[in-house]
Amino acid sequence: MIDEDTWLLNQAWLLASRLEKLPADSIWARRSSGVRGNLLRELEFARAAGNPELNKTQREQLLSLLEIGFDYLERGAREKLGA
């Protein structure tokens, strides 16, 4: 069974890779670049620590970035589809 911290880290990697695929001419790609950069930074901090357990601040930061990032990803997809 996967623990919550591992799930958060996996979701962050997944989101970062999907945000990278937004079309470059999309306003949501430009807006999401900061979110993606912050996700990658948080992931690097977690990997550098060598400990899969996140502290409360890291968890809150990742959850906030995931919420914003998935919103931008959805908006970017809607923009691409013309919806």
C-alpha positions as CSV (number, residue, x, y, z in Angstrom):
1,M,0.0,0.0,0.0
2,I,1.3,3.5,-0.9
3,D,1.6,6.1,1.8
4,E,0.3,9.6,1.5
5,D,3.7,11.2,1.1
6,T,4.7,8.9,-1.7
7,W,1.3,9.5,-3.4
8,L,1.9,13.3,-3.1
9,L,5.3,13.0,-4.6
10,N,4.1,10.8,-7.5
11,Q,1.2,13.2,-8.2
12,A,3.7,16.1,-8.2
13,W,5.9,14.4,-10.8
14,L,2.9,13.5,-12.9
15,L,1.6,17.0,-12.8
16,A,5.0,18.6,-13.6
17,S,5.3,16.4,-16.7
18,R,1.8,17.1,-17.9
19,L,2.2,20.9,-17.4
20,E,5.3,20.8,-19.6
21,K,3.1,19.5,-22.4
22,L,0.7,22.4,-22.6
23,P,1.1,24.2,-25.9
24,A,3.7,27.0,-25.7
25,D,1.3,29.6,-27.1
26,S,-1.2,28.9,-24.4
27,I,-1.7,31.5,-21.6
28,W,-2.0,28.6,-19.2
29,A,1.4,27.3,-20.2
30,R,2.9,30.6,-19.3
31,R,1.1,30.8,-16.0
32,S,1.8,27.2,-15.2
33,S,5.6,27.5,-15.7
34,G,6.0,29.0,-12.2
35,V,3.9,26.3,-10.7
36,R,5.9,23.6,-12.6
37,G,9.1,25.2,-11.4
38,N,8.0,25.2,-7.8
39,L,6.9,21.6,-8.1
40,L,10.3,20.6,-9.4
41,R,12.0,22.5,-6.7
42,E,9.9,20.9,-3.9
43,L,10.6,17.5,-5.5
44,E,14.3,18.2,-5.6
45,F,14.2,19.2,-1.9
46,A,12.4,16.0,-1.0
47,R,14.9,13.9,-3.1
48,A,17.9,15.7,-1.6
49,A,16.7,14.9,1.9
50,G,16.7,11.2,1.1
51,N,13.7,10.7,3.2
52,P,10.3,9.9,1.7
53,E,8.5,11.5,4.7
54,L,7.5,15.1,4.2
55,N,7.1,17.6,6.9
56,K,3.9,19.6,7.4
57,T,5.1,22.6,5.4
58,Q,6.2,20.5,2.5
59,R,2.9,18.6,2.5
60,E,0.9,21.9,2.5
61,Q,3.1,23.4,-0.2
62,L,2.7,20.4,-2.5
63,L,-1.1,20.2,-1.9
64,S,-1.4,23.9,-2.8
65,L,0.8,23.5,-5.9
66,L,-1.2,20.4,-7.0
67,E,-4.5,22.3,-6.6
68,I,-3.3,25.2,-8.7
69,G,-1.4,23.1,-11.2
70,F,-4.3,20.8,-11.9
71,D,-6.6,23.8,-12.3
72,Y,-4.2,25.3,-14.9
73,L,-3.9,22.0,-16.6
74,E,-7.7,21.7,-16.9
75,R,-7.9,25.3,-18.2
76,G,-5.2,24.7,-20.7
77,A,-7.0,21.6,-22.0
78,R,-10.2,23.5,-22.3
79,E,-8.5,26.3,-24.1
80,K,-6.9,23.8,-26.6
81,L,-10.3,22.2,-27.2
82,G,-11.9,25.6,-27.6
83,A,-14.4,25.0,-24.8
